Amino acid sequence: MIKTFLKTKILYLIILLSYRFNRTRVFGENNVQGLDSFILVSWHGKVLGLMEHMKHKGYFALVSQSKDGDLITGIAKNFGYSFFRGSSNKGGKEAVKNIDNFFKENSSAKIIITPDGPTGPEHKVKPGALILSQSSNRPIVPMIVDVKNSWKFKNWHTFYLSKPFSKMRVVFGEPLYFNKNESIETGTQKIEDALKKVDRIASDHE
């Protein structure tokens, strides 16, 4: 228990210091201004930058029911996040139902989902965020935080951790709205295309 506590605190401080002193430029923030409630989506591999940049703003996050998910929640609590637990592999349907009920009860609810997690394929959107958007009538906002100089860790995807004092671009895309008749295939492709577009803009540090 003590080892886990110390591990999460150390990792929290590493993430905090890695991103806190970056030279940050923000684009498209007007896309979320005026939106009381929405679903923020980002690639799993770039979630650490988002975690630090969006800290202490009342966001919830959907995190898998795995050991990695336990570690992420332990770290992210220090940044002021609350959580729903579940993924496409385990507990996803129940989590989406719980989030949908939460949206109905809270007109200002905001939640973060990494639609290509927790095990990939990388940059391939799964339908959970779309289904939640359709059932809750909330828009999806694609967002990417990209750092010019990062350490890269490889498993099923590339996971990025910023090197301190780097250039960082935070990009919010335009909100995506879906009607209940939109097919899973069409809707997930729209989300995927929007995330890739935002990722290209965020990755352009020249």
Contact map, one row per residue, 1 for C-alpha under 8 A:
11111000000000000000000000000000000000000000000000000000000000000000000000000000000000000000000000000000000000000000000000000000000000000000000000000000000000000000000000000000000000000000000000000000000000
11111100000000000000000000000000000000000000000000000000000000000000000000000000000000000000000000000000000000000000000000000000000000000000000000000000000000000000000000000000000000000000000000000000000000
11111110000000000000000000000000000000000000000000000000000000000000000000000000000000000000000000000000000000000000000000000000000000000000000000000000000000000000000000000000000000000000000000000000000000
11111111000000000000000000000000000000000000000000000000000000000000000000000000000000000000000000000000000000000000000000000000000000000000000000000000000000000000000000000000000000000000000000000000000000
11111111100000000000000000000000000000000000000000000000000000000000000001000000000000000000000000000000000000000000000000000000000000000000000000000000000000000000000000000000000000000000000000000000000000
01111111110000000000000000000000000000000000000000000000000000000000000000000000000000000000000000000000000000000000000000000000000000000000000000000000000000000000000000000000000000000000000000000000000000
00111111111000000000000000000000000000000000000000000000000000000000000000000000000000000000000000000000000000000000000000000000000000000000000000000000000000000000000000000000000000000000000000000000000000
00011111111100000000000000000000000000000000000000000000000000000000001001100000000000000000000000000000000000000000000000000000000000000000000000000000000000000000000000000000000000000000000000000000000000
00001111111110000000000000000000000000000000000000000000000000000000000000100000000000000000000000000000000000000000000000000000000000000000000000000000000000000000000000000000000000000000000000000000000000
00000111111111000000000000000000000000000000000000000000000000000000000000000000000000000000000000000000000000000000000000000000000000000000000000000000000000000000000000000000000000000000000000000000000000
00000011111111100000000000000000000000000000000000000000000000000000000000100000000000000000000000000000000000000000000000000000000000000000000000000000000000000000000000000000000000000000000000000000000000
00000001111111110000000000000000000000000000000000000000000000000000000000110100000000000000000000000000000000000000000000000000000000000000000000000000000000000000000000000000000000000000000000000000000000
00000000111111111000000000000000000000000000000000000000000000000000000000000000000000000000000000000000000000000000000000000000000000000000000000000000000000000000000000000000000000000000000000000000000000
00000000011111111100000000000000000000000000000000000000000000000000000000000000000000000000000000000000000000000000000000000000000000000000000000000000000000000000000000000000000000000000000000000000000000
00000000001111111110000000000000000000000000000100010000000000000000000000000000000000000000000000000000000000000000000000000000000000000000000000000000000000001100000000000000000000000000000000000000000000
00000000000111111111000000000000000000000000000000010000000000000000000000000000000000000000000000000000000000000000000000000000000000000000000000000000000000000000000000000000000000000000000000000000000000
00000000000011111111100000000000000000000000000000000000000000000000000000000000000000000000000000000000000000000000000000000000000000000000000000000000000000000001000000000000000000000000000000000000000000
00000000000001111111110000000000000000000000000000000000000000000000000000000000000000000000000000000000000000000000000000000000000000000000000000000000000000001111100000000000000000000000000000000000000000
00000000000000111111110000000000000000000000000010010000000000000000000000000000000000000000000000000000000000000000000000000000000000000000000000000000000000000111100000000000000000000000000000000000000000
00000000000000011111110000000000000000000000000000010000000000000000000000000000000000000000000000000000000000000000000000000000000000000000000000000000000000000001000000000000000000000000000000000000000000
00000000000000001111111000000000000000000000000000000000000000000000000000000000000000000000000000000000000000000000000000000000000000000000000000000000000000000001110000000000000000000000000000000000000000
00000000000000000111111100000000000000000000000000000000000000000000000000000000000000000000000000000000000000000000000000000000000000000000000000000000000000000001111100000000000000000000000000000000000000
00000000000000000000111110000000000000000000000000000000000000000000000000000000000000000000000000000000000000000000000000000000000000000000000000000000000000000000111100000000000000000000000000000000000000
00000000000000000000011111000000000000000000000000000000000000000000000000000000000000000000000000000000000000000000000000000000000000000000000000000000000000000000001111000000000000000000000000000000000000
00000000000000000000001111100000000000000000000000000000000000000000000000000000000000000000000000000000000000000000000000000000000000000000000000000000000000000000000111000000000000000000000000000000000000
00000000000000000000000111111000000000000000000000000000000000000000000000000000000000000000000000000000000000000000000000000000000000000000000000000000000000000000000011100000000000000000000000000000000000
00000000000000000000000011111000000000000000000000000000000000000000000000000000000000000000000000000000000000000000000000000000000000000000000000000000000000000000000011110000000000000000000000000000000000
00000000000000000000000001111111000000000000000000000000000000000000000000000000000000000000000000000000000000000000000000000000000000000000000000000000000000000000000000111100000000000000000000000000000000
00000000000000000000000001111111100000000000000000000000000000000000000000000000000000000000000000000000000000000000000000000000000000000000000000000000000000000000000000110000000000000000000000000000000000
00000000000000000000000000011111100000000000000000000000000000000000000000000000000000000000000000000000000000000000000000000000000000000000000000000000000000000000000000000000000000000000000000000000000000
00000000000000000000000000011111100000000000000000000000000000000000000000000000000000000000000000000000000000000000000000000000000000000000100000000000000000000000000000011110000000000000000000000000000000
00000000000000000000000000011111111000000000000000000000000000000000000000000000000000000000000000000000000000000000000000000000000000000000100000000000000000000000000000010010000000000000000000000000000000
00000000000000000000000000001111111000000000000000000000000000000000000000000000000000000000000000000000000000000000000000000000000000000000000000000000000000000000000000000000000000000000000000000000000000
00000000000000000000000000000001111100000000000000000000000000000000000000000000000000000000000000000000000000000000000000000000000000000000000000000000000000000000000000000000000000000000000000000000000000
00000000000000000000000000000001111111000000000000000000000000000000000000000000000000000000000000000000000000000000000000000000000000000000000000000000000000000000000000000000000000000000000000000000000000
00000000000000000000000000000000011111000000000000000000000000000000000000000000000000000000000000000000001111000000000000000000000000000000000000000000000000000000000000000000000000000000000000000000000000
00000000000000000000000000000000001111100000000000000000000000000000000000000000000000000000000000000000001111000000000000000000000000000110000000000000000000000000000000000000000000000000000000000000000000
00000000000000000000000000000000001111110000000000000000000000000000000000000000000000000000000000000000000011100000000000000000000000000111100000000000000000000000000000000000000000000000000000000000000000
00000000000000000000000000000000000011111000000000000000000000000000000000000000000000000000000000000000000001111000000000000000100010000111100000000000000000000000000000000000000000000000000000000000000000
00000000000000000000000000000000000001111100000000000000000000000000000000000000000000000000000000000000000001111000000000000000000000000001111000000000000000000000000000000000000000000000000000000000000000
00000000000000000000000000000000000000111110000000000000000000000000000000000000000000000000000000000000000000011110000000000000100000000001111000000000000000000000000000000000000000000000000000100000000000
00000000000000000000000000000000000000011111011000000000000000000000000000000000000000000000000000000000000000011110000000000000000000000000011100000000000000000000000000000000000000000000000000100000000000
00000000000000000000000000000000000000001111111000000000000000000000000000000000000000000000000000000000000000000111100000100000000000000000000100000000000000000000000000000000000000000000000000100000000000
00000000000000000000000000000000000000000111111000000000000000000000000000000000000000000000000000000000000000000111110001000000000000000000000000000000000000100000000000000000000000000000000000000000000000
00000000000000000000000000000000000000000011111100000000000000000000000000000000000000000000000000000000000000000000000000000000000000000000000000000000000011110000000000000000000000000000000000000000000000
00000000000000000000000000000000000000000111111111000000000000000000000000000000000000000000000000000000000000000000000000000000000000000000000111000000000000111000000000000000000000000000000000000000000000
00000000000000000000000000000000000000000111111111100000000000000000000000000000000000000000000000000000000000000100000000000000000000000000000010000000000000000000000000000000000000000000000000000000000000
00000000000000100000000000000000000000000000111111110000000000000000000000000000000000000000000000000000000000000000000000000000000000000000000000000000000000011000000000000000000000000000000000000000000000
00000000000000000010000000000000000000000000011111111000000000000000000000000000000000000000000000000000000000000000000000000000000000000000000011000000000000001100000000000000000000000000000000000000000000
00000000000000000000000000000000000000000000011111111100000000000000000000000000000000000000000000000000000000000000000000000000000000000000000110000000000000000000000000000000000000000000000000000000000000
00000000000000000000000000000000000000000000001111111110000000000000000000010010000000000000000000000000000000000000000000000000000000000000000000000000000000000000000000000000000000000000000000000000000000
00000000000000110011000000000000000000000000000111111110000000000000000000000010000000000000000000000000000000000000000000000000000000000000000000000000000000000000000000000000000000000000000000000000000000
00000000000000000000000000000000000000000000000011111110000000000000000000000000000000000000000000000000000000000000000000000000000000000000000000000000000000000000000000000000000000000000000000000000000000
00000000000000000000000000000000000000000000000001111111101000000000000000000000000000000000000000000000000000000000000000000000000000000000000000000000000000000000000000000000000000000000000000000000000000
00000000000000000000000000000000000000000000000000111111111000000000000000000011100000000000000000000000000000000000000000000000000000000000000000000000000000000000000000000000000000000000000000000000000000
00000000000000000000000000000000000000000000000000000111111000000000000000000011100000000000000000000000000000000000000000000000000000000000000000000000000000000000000000000000000000000000000000000000000000
00000000000000000000000000000000000000000000000000000111111000000000000000000001000000000000000000000000000000000000000000000000000000000000000000000000000000000000000000000000000000000000000000000000000000
00000000000000000000000000000000000000000000000000000011111100000000000000000001110000000000000000000000000001000000000000000000000000000000000000000000000000000000000000000000000000000000000000000000000000
00000000000000000000000000000000000000000000000000000111111110000000000000000001110000000000000000000000000011110000000000000000000000000000000000000000000000000000000000000000000000000000000000000000000000
00000000000000000000000000000000000000000000000000000000011111000000000000000000111100000000000000000000000011110000000000000000000000000000000000000000000000000000000000000000000000000000000000000000000000
00000000000000000000000000000000000000000000000000000000001111100000000000000000111100000000000000000000000000111000000000000000000000000000000000000000000000000000000000000000000000000000000000000000000000
00000000000000000000000000000000000000000000000000000000000111110000000000000000001111100000001000000000000000111100000000000000000000000000000000000000000000000000000000000000000000000000000000000000000000
00000000000000000000000000000000000000000000000000000000000011111000100110000000001111100000000000000000000000001000000000000000000000000000000000000000000000000000000000000000000000000000000000000000000000
00000000000000000000000000000000000000000000000000000000000001111101110000000000000011100100000000000000000000000000010000000000000000000000000000000000000000000000000000000000000000000000000000000000000000
00000000000000000000000000000000000000000000000000000000000000111110110000000000000011100110000000000000000000000000000000000000000000000000000000000000000000000000000000000000000000000000000000000000000000
00000000000000000000000000000000000000000000000000000000000000011111110000000000000000000000000000000000000000000000000000000000000000000000000000000000000000000000000000000000000000000000000000000000000000
00000000000000000000000000000000000000000000000000000000000000001111111000000000000000000000000000000000000000000000000000000000000000000000000000000000000000000000000000000000000000000000000000000000000000
00000000000000000000000000000000000000000000000000000000000000010111111100000000000000000000000000000000000000000000000000000000000000000000000000000000000000000000000000000000000000000000000000000000000000
00000000000000000000000000000000000000000000000000000000000000111111111110000000000000000000000000000000000000000000000000000000000000000000000000000000000000000000000000000000000000000000000000000000000000
00000000000000000000000000000000000000000000000000000000000000011111111111000000000000000000000000000000000000000000000000000000000000000000000000000000000000000000000000000000000000000000000000000000000000
00000001000000000000000000000000000000000000000000000000000000000011111111100000000000000000000000000000000000000000000000000000000000000000000000000000000000000000000000000000000000000000000000000000000000
00000000000000000000000000000000000000000000000000000000000000100001111111110000000000000000000000000000000000000000000000000000000000000000000000000000000000000000000000000000000000000000000000000000000000
00000000000000000000000000000000000000000000000000000000000000100000111111111000001000000000000000000000000000000000000000000000000000000000000000000000000000000000000000000000000000000000000000000000000000
00001001000000000000000000000000000000000000000000000000000000000000011111111100000000000000000000000000000000000000000000000000000000000000000000000000000000000000000000000000000000000000000000000000000000
00000001101100000000000000000000000000000000000000000000000000000000001111111110000000000000000000000000000000000000000000000000000000000000000000000000000000000000000000000000000000000000000000000000000000
00000000000100000000000000000000000000000000000000100000000000000000000111111111100000000000000000000000000000000000000000000000000000000000000000000000000000000000000000000000000000000000000000000000000000
00000000000000000000000000000000000000000000000000000000000000000000000011111111110000000000000000000000000000000000000000000000000000000000000000000000000000000000000000000000000000000000000000000000000000
00000000000100000000000000000000000000000000000000000000000000000000000001111111100000000000000000000000000000000000000000000000000000000000000000000000000000000000000000000000000000000000000000000000000000
00000000000000000000000000000000000000000000000000110011000000000000000000111111100000000000000000000000000000000000000000000000000000000000000000000000000000000000000000000000000000000000000000000000000000
00000000000000000000000000000000000000000000000000000011111000000000000000011111110000000000000000000000000000000000000000000000000000000000000000000000000000000000000000000000000000000000000000000000000000
00000000000000000000000000000000000000000000000000000011011110000000000000011111111000000000000000000000000000000000000000000000000000000000000000000000000000000000000000000000000000000000000000000000000000
00000000000000000000000000000000000000000000000000000000011110000000000000001001111100000000000000000000000000000000000000000000000000000000000000000000000000000000000000000000000000000000000000000000000000
00000000000000000000000000000000000000000000000000000000000111100000000010000000111110000000000000000000000000000000000000000000000000000000000000000000000000000000000000000000000000000000000000000000000000
00000000000000000000000000000000000000000000000000000000000111100000000000000000011111000000001001100000000000000000000000000000000000000000000000000000000000000000000000000000000000000000000000000000000000
00000000000000000000000000000000000000000000000000000000000001111000000000000000001111100011001000000000000000000000000000000000000000000000000000000000000000000000000000000000000000000000000000000000000000
00000000000000000000000000000000000000000000000000000000000001111000000000000000000111111111111000000000000000000000000000000000000000000000000000000000000000000000000000000000000000000000000000000000000000
00000000000000000000000000000000000000000000000000000000000001111000000000000000000011111111101000000000000000000000110000000000000000000000000000000000000000000000000000000000000000000000000000000000000000
00000000000000000000000000000000000000000000000000000000000000000000000000000000000001111111100000000000000000000000010000000101000000000000000000000000000000000000000000000000000000000000000000000000000000
00000000000000000000000000000000000000000000000000000000000000000000000000000000000001111111000000000000000000000000000000000000000000000000000000000000000000000000000000000000000000000000000000000000000000
00000000000000000000000000000000000000000000000000000000000000011000000000000000000001111111000000000000000000000000000000000000000000000000000000000000000000000000000000000000000000000000000000000000000000
00000000000000000000000000000000000000000000000000000000000000001000000000000000000011111111111000000000000000000000000000000000000000000000000000000000000000000000000000000000000000000000000000000000000000
00000000000000000000000000000000000000000000000000000000000000000000000000000000000011111111111100000000000000000000000000000001000000000000000000000000000000000000000000000000000000000000000000000000000000
00000000000000000000000000000000000000000000000000000000000000000000000000000000000001110011111110000000000000000000000000000000000000000000000000000000000000000000000000000000000000000000000000000000000000
00000000000000000000000000000000000000000000000000000000000000000000000000000000000001000011111111000000000000000000000000000000000000000000000000000000000000000000000000000000000000000000000000000000000000
00000000000000000000000000000000000000000000000000000000000001000000000000000000000111100011111111100000000000000000000000000000000000000000000000000000000000000000000000000000000000000000000000000000000000
00000000000000000000000000000000000000000000000000000000000000000000000000000000000000000001111111110000000000000000000000000001000100000000000000000000000000000000000000000000000000000000000000000000000000
00000000000000000000000000000000000000000000000000000000000000000000000000000000000000000000111111111000000000000000000000000000000000000000000000000000000000000000000000000000000000000000000000000000000000
00000000000000000000000000000000000000000000000000000000000000000000000000000000000100000000011111111100000000000000000000000000000000000000000000000000000000000000000000000000000000000000000000000000000000
00000000000000000000000000000000000000000000000000000000000000000000000000000000000100000000001111111110000000000000000000000000000100000000000000000000000000000000000000000000000000000000000000000000000000
00000000000000000000000000000000000000000000000000000000000000000000000000000000000000000000000111111111000000000000000000000000000100110000000000000000000000000000000000000000000000000000000000000000000000
00000000000000000000000000000000000000000000000000000000000000000000000000000000000000000000000011111111100000000000000000000000000000000000000000000000000000000000000000000000000000000000000000000000000000
00000000000000000000000000000000000000000000000000000000000000000000000000000000000000000000000001111111110010000000000000000000000000000000000000000000000000000000000000000000000000000000000000000000000000
00000000000000000000000000000000000000000000000000000000000000000000000000000000000000000000000000111111111110000000000000000000000000010000000000000000000000000000000000000000000000000000000000000000000000
00000000000000000000000000000000000000000000000000000000000000000000000000000000000000000000000000011111111000000000000000000000000000010000000000000000000000000000000000000000000000000000000000000000000000
00000000000000000000000000000000000000000000000000000000000000000000000000000000000000000000000000001111111000000000000000000000000000000000000000000000000000000000000000000000000000000000000000000000000000
00000000000000000000000000000000000000000000000000000000000000000000000000000000000000000000000000000111111110000000000000000000000000000000000000000000000000000000000000000000000000000000000000000000000000
00000000000000000000000000000000000110000000000000000000000000000000000000000000000000000000000000000011111110000000000000000000000000000000000000000000000000000000000000000000000000000000000000000000000000
00000000000000000000000000000000000110000000000000000000000000000000000000000000000000000000000000000010011111000000000000000000000000000000000000000000000000000000000000000000000000000000000000000000000000
00000000000000000000000000000000000111000000000000000000001100000000000000000000000000000000000000000110011111100000000000000000000000000000000000000000000000000000000000000000000000000000000000000000000000
00000000000000000000000000000000000111110000000000000000011100000000000000000000000000000000000000000000000111110000000000000000000000000000000000000000000000000000000000000000000000000000000000000000000000
00000000000000000000000000000000000001110000000000000000001111000000000000000000000000000000000000000000000011111000000000000000000000000000000000000000000000000000000000000000000000000000000000000000000000
00000000000000000000000000000000000000111100000000000000001111000000000000000000000000000000000000000000000001111100000000000000000000000000000000000000000000000000000000000000000000000000000000000000000000
00000000000000000000000000000000000000111100000000000000000011100000000000000000000000000000000000000000000000111110000000000000100000000000000000000000000000000000000000000000000000000000000000000000000000
00000000000000000000000000000000000000001111001000000000000001000000000000000000000000000000000000000000000000011111110000000000000000000000000000000000000000000000000000000000000000000000000000000000000000
00000000000000000000000000000000000000001111000000000000000000000000000000000000000000000000000000000000000000001111100000011111100000000000000000000000000000000000000000000000000000000000000000000000000000
00000000000000000000000000000000000000000011000000000000000000000000000000000000000000000000000000000000000000000111111111111100000000000000000000000000000000000000000000000000000000000000000000000000000000
00000000000000000000000000000000000000000011000000000000000000000000000000000000000000100000000000000000000000000111111111000000000000000000000000000000000000000000000000000000000000000000000000000000000000
00000000000000000000000000000000000000000001000000000000000000010000000000000000000000110000000000000000000000000101111100000000000000000000000000000000000000000000000000000000000000000000000000000000000000
00000000000000000000000000000000000000000000000000000000000000000000000000000000000000000000000000000000000000000001111111000000000000000000000000000000000100000000000000000000000000000000000000000000000000
00000000000000000000000000000000000000000000000000000000000000000000000000000000000000000000000000000000000000000001111111110000000000000000000000000000000110000000000000000000000000000000000000000000000000
00000000000000000000000000000000000000000000000000000000000000000000000000000000000000000000000000000000000000000001101111110000000000000000000000000000000110000000000000000000000000000000000000000000000000
00000000000000000000000000000000000000000001000000000000000000000000000000000000000000000000000000000000000000000001101111110000000000000000000000000000000110000000000000000000000000000000000000000000000000
00000000000000000000000000000000000000000010000000000000000000000000000000000000000000000000000000000000000000000001000111111000000000000000000000000000000000000000000000000000000000000000000100000000000000
00000000000000000000000000000000000000000000000000000000000000000000000000000000000000000000000000000000000000000011000111111100000000000000000000000000000000000000000000000000000000000000000100000000000000
00000000000000000000000000000000000000000000000000000000000000000000000000000000000000000000000000000000000000000011000000111110000000000000000000000000000000000000000000000000000000000001101100000000000000
00000000000000000000000000000000000000000000000000000000000000000000000000000000000000010000000000000000000000000011000000011111100000000000000000000000000000000000000000000000000000000001000000000000000000
00000000000000000000000000000000000000000000000000000000000000000000000000000000000000000000000000000000000000000010000000001111111000000000000000000000000000000000000000000000000000010001000000000000000000
00000000000000000000000000000000000000000000000000000000000000000000000000000000000000010001000100000000000000000010000000000111111100000000000000000000000000000000000000000000000000000000000000000000000000
00000000000000000000000000000000000000101000000000000000000000000000000000000000000000000000000000000000000000001010000000000111111110000001000000000000000000000000000000000000000000000000000000000000000000
00000000000000000000000000000000000000000000000000000000000000000000000000000000000000000000000000000000000000000000000000000011111111000001000000000000000000000000000000000000010000010011000000000000000000
00000000000000000000000000000000000000000000000000000000000000000000000000000000000000000000000000000000000000000000000000000011111111100000000000000000000000000000000000000000000000010000000000000000000000
00000000000000000000000000000000000000000000000000000000000000000000000000000000000000000000000100110000000000000000000000000001111111111100000000000000000000000000000000000000000000000000000000000000000000
00000000000000000000000000000000000000100000000000000000000000000000000000000000000000000000000000000000000000000000000000000000111111111111000000000000000000000000000000000000110000000000000000000000000000
00000000000000000000000000000000000000000000000000000000000000000000000000000000000000000000000000000000000000000000000000000000011111111100000000000000000000000000000000000000011100000000000000000000000000
00000000000000000000000000000000000000000000000000000000000000000000000000000000000000000000000000010000000000000000000000000000001111111000000000000000000000000000000000000000000100000000000000000000000000
00000000000000000000000000000000000000000000000000000000000000000000000000000000000000000000000000010011000000000000000000000000000111111100000000000000000000000000000000000000000000000000000000000000000000
00000000000000000000000000000000000000000000000000000000000000000000000000000000000000000000000000000000000000000000000000000000000111111110000000000000000000000000000000000000111000000000000000000000000000
00000000000000000000000000000000000011100000000000000000000000000000000000000000000000000000000000000000000000000000000000000000000111011111000000000000000000000000000000000000100000000000000000000000000000
00000000000000000000000000000000000011100000000000000000000000000000000000000000000000000000000000000000000000000000000000000000000010001111100000000000000000000000000000000011110000000000000000000000000000
00000000000000000000000000000000000001111000000000000000000000000000000000000000000000000000000000000000000000000000000000000000110010000111110000000000000000000000000000000011100000000000000000000000000000
00000000000000000000000000000011000001111000000000000000000000000000000000000000000000000000000000000000000000000000000000000000000000000011111000000000000000000000000000011111000000000000000000000000000000
00000000000000000000000000000000000000011100000000000000000000000000000000000000000000000000000000000000000000000000000000000000000000000001111100000000000000000000000000011110000000000000001001100100000000
00000000000000000000000000000000000000011100000000000000000000000000000000000000000000000000000000000000000000000000000000000000000000000000111110000000000000000000000001111000000000000000000000100110000000
00000000000000000000000000000000000000000110010001000000000000000000000000000000000000000000000000000000000000000000000000000000000000000000011111000000000000000000000001110000000000000000000000100110010000
00000000000000000000000000000000000000000000011011000000000000000000000000000000000000000000000000000000000000000000000000000000000000000000001111100000000000000000000111100000000000000000000000000000010000
00000000000000000000000000000000000000000000010010000000000000000000000000000000000000000000000000000000000000000000000000000000000000000000000111110000000000000000000111000000000000000000000000000010011000
00000000000000000000000000000000000000000000000000000000000000000000000000000000000000000000000000000000000000000000000000000000000000000000000011111100000000000100011110000000000000000000000000000000001000
00000000000000000000000000000000000000000000000000000000000000000000000000000000000000000000000000000000000000000000000000000000000000000000000001111100000000000000011100000000000000000000000000000000001010
00000000000000000000000000000000000000000000000000000000000000000000000000000000000000000000000000000000000000000000000000000000000000000000000000111110000000000110011000000000000000000000000000000000000000
00000000000000000000000000000000000000000000000000000000000000000000000000000000000000000000000000000000000000000000000000000000000000000000000000111111000000011110000000000000000000000000000000000000000000
00000000000000000000000000000000000000000000000000000000000000000000000000000000000000000000000000000000000000000000000000000000000000000000000000001111100000011110000000000000000000000000000000000000000000
00000000000000000000000000000000000000000000000000000000000000000000000000000000000000000000000000000000000000000000000000000000000000000000000000000111110001111000000000000000000000000000000000000000000000
00000000000000000000000000000000000000000000000000000000000000000000000000000000000000000000000000000000000000000000000000000000000000000000000000000011111001110000000000000000000000000000000000000000000000
00000000000000000000000000000000000000000000000000000000000000000000000000000000000000000000000000000000000000000000000000000000000000000000000000000001111111100000000000000000000000000000000000000000000000
00000000000000000000000000000000000000000000000000000000000000000000000000000000000000000000000000000000000000000000000000000000000000000000000000000000111111100000000000000000000000000000000000000000000000
00000000000000000000000000000000000000000000000000000000000000000000000000000000000000000000000000000000000000000000001111000000000000000000000000000000011111000000000000000000000000000000000000000000000000
00000000000000000000000000000000000000000000100000000000000000000000000000000000000000000000000000000000000000000000000111000000000000000000000000000000011111100000000000000000000000000000000000000000000000
00000000000000000000000000000000000000000000100000000000000000000000000000000000000000000000000000000000000000000000000000000000000000000000000000000001111111110000000000000000000000000000000000000000000000
00000000000000000000000000000000000000000001110000000000000000000000000000000000000000000000000000000000000000000000000000000000000000000000000000000001111011111000000000000000000000000000000000000000000000
00000000000000000000000000000000000000000000110100000000000000000000000000000000000000000000000000000000000000000000000000000000000000000000000000000111100001111100000000000000000000000000000000000000000000
00000000000000100100000000000000000000000000010110000000000000000000000000000000000000000000000000000000000000000000000000000000000000000000000000000111000000111110000000000000000000000000000000000000000000
00000000000000100110000000000000000000000000000010000000000000000000000000000000000000000000000000000000000000000000000000000000000000000000000000101110000000011111010000000000000000000000000000000000000000
00000000000000000110000000000000000000000000000000000000000000000000000000000000000000000000000000000000000000000000000000000000000000000000000000001110000000001111110000000000000000000000000000000000000000
00000000000000001111110000000000000000000000000000000000000000000000000000000000000000000000000000000000000000000000000000000000000000000000000000000000000000000111110000000000000000000000000000000000000000
00000000000000000110111000000000000000000000000000000000000000000000000000000000000000000000000000000000000000000000000000000000000000000000000000000000000000000011111000000000000000000000000000000000000000
00000000000000000000111000000000000000000000000000000000000000000000000000000000000000000000000000000000000000000000000000000000000000000000000000111000000000000111111100000000000000000000000000000000000000
00000000000000000000011100000000000000000000000000000000000000000000000000000000000000000000000000000000000000000000000000000000000000000000000000111000000000000000111110000000000000000000000000000000000010
00000000000000000000011110000000000000000000000000000000000000000000000000000000000000000000000000000000000000000000000000000000000000000000000011110000000000000000011111000000000000000000000000000000000010
00000000000000000000000111100000000000000000000000000000000000000000000000000000000000000000000000000000000000000000000000000000000000000000000011100000000000000000001111100000000000000000000000000000011010
00000000000000000000000111100000000000000000000000000000000000000000000000000000000000000000000000000000000000000000000000000000000000000000001111000000000000000000000111110000000000000000000000000000010000
00000000000000000000000001111000000000000000000000000000000000000000000000000000000000000000000000000000000000000000000000000000000000000000001110000000000000000000000011111000000000000000000000000110110000
00000000000000000000000000111011000000000000000000000000000000000000000000000000000000000000000000000000000000000000000000000000000000000000111100000000000000000000000001111100000000000000000000000100000000
00000000000000000000000000010010000000000000000000000000000000000000000000000000000000000000000000000000000000000000000000000000000000000000111000000000000000000000000000111110000000000000000001100100000000
00000000000000000000000000010010000000000000000000000000000000000000000000000000000000000000000000000000000000000000000000000000000000000000110000000000000000000000000000011111000000000000000000000000000000
00000000000000000000000000000011000000000000000000000000000000000000000000000000000000000000000000000000000000000000000000000000000000000011110000000000000000000000000000001111100000000000000000000000000000
00000000000000000000000000000000000000000000000000000000000000000000000000000000000000000000000000000000000000000000000000000000000000000011100000000000000000000000000000000111110000000000001000000000000000
00000000000000000000000000000000000000000000000000000000000000000000000000000000000000000000000000000000000000000000000000000000000010001111000000000000000000000000000000000011111000000000000000000000000000
00000000000000000000000000000000000000000000000000000000000000000000000000000000000000000000000000000000000000000000000000000000010011001010000000000000000000000000000000000001111101000010000000000000000000
00000000000000000000000000000000000000000000000000000000000000000000000000000000000000000000000000000000000000000000000000000000000001001000000000000000000000000000000000000000111111000000000000000000000000
00000000000000000000000000000000000000000000000000000000000000000000000000000000000000000000000000000000000000000000000000000000000001100000000000000000000000000000000000000000011111000000000000000000000000
00000000000000000000000000000000000000000000000000000000000000000000000000000000000000000000000000000000000000000000000000000000000000000000000000000000000000000000000000000000001111100000000000000000000000
00000000000000000000000000000000000000000000000000000000000000000000000000000000000000000000000000000000000000000000000000000000000000000000000000000000000000000000000000000000011111110110000000000000000000
00000000000000000000000000000000000000000000000000000000000000000000000000000000000000000000000000000000000000000000000000000000000000000000000000000000000000000000000000000000000011111110000000000000000000
00000000000000000000000000000000000000000000000000000000000000000000000000000000000000000000000000000000000000000000000000000010011000000000000000000000000000000000000000000000000001111111000000000000000000
00000000000000000000000000000000000000000000000000000000000000000000000000000000000000000000000000000000000000000000000000000000000000000000000000000000000000000000000000000000000000111111100000000000000000
00000000000000000000000000000000000000000000000000000000000000000000000000000000000000000000000000000000000000000000000000000000000000000000000000000000000000000000000000000000000001111111110000000000000000
00000000000000000000000000000000000000000000000000000000000000000000000000000000000000000000000000000000000000000000000000000000010000000000000000000000000000000000000000000000010001111111111000000000000000
00000000000000000000000000000000000000000000000000000000000000000000000000000000000000000000000000000000000000000000000000001110010000000000000000000000000000000000000000000000000000011111111100000000000000
00000000000000000000000000000000000000000000000000000000000000000000000000000000000000000000000000000000000000000000000000001000000000000000000000000000000000000000000000000000000000001111111110000000000000
00000000000000000000000000000000000000000000000000000000000000000000000000000000000000000000000000000000000000000000000000000000000000000000000000000000000000000000000000000000000000000111111111000000000000
00000000000000000000000000000000000000000000000000000000000000000000000000000000000000000000000000000000000000000000000000001000000000000000010000000000000000000000000000000001000000000011111111100000000000
00000000000000000000000000000000000000000000000000000000000000000000000000000000000000000000000000000000000000000000000000111000000000000000000000000000000000000000000000000000000000000001111111110000000000
00000000000000000000000000000000000000000000000000000000000000000000000000000000000000000000000000000000000000000000000000000000000000000000000000000000000000000000000000000000000000000000111111111000000000
00000000000000000000000000000000000000000000000000000000000000000000000000000000000000000000000000000000000000000000000000000000000000000000010000000000000000000000000000001000000000000000011111111100000000
00000000000000000000000000000000000000001110000000000000000000000000000000000000000000000000000000000000000000000000000000000000000000000000011100000000000000000000000000001000000000000000001111111110000000
00000000000000000000000000000000000000000000000000000000000000000000000000000000000000000000000000000000000000000000000000000000000000000000000000000000000000000000000000000000000000000000000111111111000000
00000000000000000000000000000000000000000000000000000000000000000000000000000000000000000000000000000000000000000000000000000000000000000000000000000000000000000000000000000000000000000000000011111111100000
00000000000000000000000000000000000000000000000000000000000000000000000000000000000000000000000000000000000000000000000000000000000000000000011100000000000000000000000000111000000000000000000001111111110000
00000000000000000000000000000000000000000000000000000000000000000000000000000000000000000000000000000000000000000000000000000000000000000000001101000000000000000000000000100000000000000000000000111111111000
00000000000000000000000000000000000000000000000000000000000000000000000000000000000000000000000000000000000000000000000000000000000000000000000000000000000000000000000000000000000000000000000000011111111100
00000000000000000000000000000000000000000000000000000000000000000000000000000000000000000000000000000000000000000000000000000000000000000000000000000000000000000000000000100000000000000000000000001111111100
00000000000000000000000000000000000000000000000000000000000000000000000000000000000000000000000000000000000000000000000000000000000000000000000111000000000000000000000011100000000000000000000000000111111110
00000000000000000000000000000000000000000000000000000000000000000000000000000000000000000000000000000000000000000000000000000000000000000000000001110000000000000000000010000000000000000000000000000011111110
00000000000000000000000000000000000000000000000000000000000000000000000000000000000000000000000000000000000000000000000000000000000000000000000000000000000000000000000000000000000000000000000000000001111111
00000000000000000000000000000000000000000000000000000000000000000000000000000000000000000000000000000000000000000000000000000000000000000000000000010000000000000000001110000000000000000000000000000000011111
00000000000000000000000000000000000000000000000000000000000000000000000000000000000000000000000000000000000000000000000000000000000000000000000000000000000000000000000000000000000000000000000000000000000111
